[in-house]
Amino acid sequence: EPEVTQTPSHQVTQMGQEVILRCVPISNHLYFYWYRQILGQKVEFLVSFYNNEISEKSEIFDDQFSVERPDGSNFTLKIRSTKLEDSAMYFCAAGAEQYFGPGTRLTVT
Amino acid sequence: GENVEQHPSTLSVQEGDSAVIKCTYSDSASNYFPWYKQELGKRPQLIIDIRSNVGEKKDQRIAVTLNKTAKHFSLHITETQPEDSAVYFCAASFGDNYGQNFVFGPGTRLSVLP
């Protein structure tokens, strides 16, 4: 199973600040996904990324969010002007079968 | 858009018994159905998947069945063990290419009692 790493494991930020979550797939993948999971709830799709472009995004993925693959390996999710309700686990997944990273716990205070 | 429902929300079984979790989907265009296991505080892990051109797939104690007509698919775990205790999520996606929107079910918390 290909390994996907994410940093940081836990991010605490103040409301209104910007955060950048990072995902590094070990194997060479073309497909990447970001999901979020509010504590105790289901996994929610945010965005998929293929060939350095957004392939599809959900209604959650509004102008507050953006994704990039700045250096051909790291895959980042930027959340601007964070809100309390952005507090959740954010998972990156890679590959067609979606191998999940360990997640970043985002806490907005 | 696609909507995935999952039942039951919680399931308790005795060790050694079988467990069945069912999911229904709304979009007949969906053609890929993975199942994920999520242990407490950990990432979801793909345990089995099925594509719409197949009716059943098995991997050791785990099997998945798909009924395209009825738009439902099920996860079957036989000879359950305490380490099977986790939250299980089904998902549905569509499209000829990957990178499509995966819609997850709300999850089933399975408890295997020793």
Interface residues (C-beta under 8 A of the other chain):
Chain A: Y31 Y33 Q41 K42 V43 E44 F45 S48 F49 Y50 S55 E56 S58 F91 A96 E97 Q98 Y99 F100 G101 P102 G103
Chain B: P34 Y36 K42 R43 P44 Q45 L46 D49 F89 A91 N97 Y98 G99 Q100 N101 F102 V103 F104 G105 P106 G107
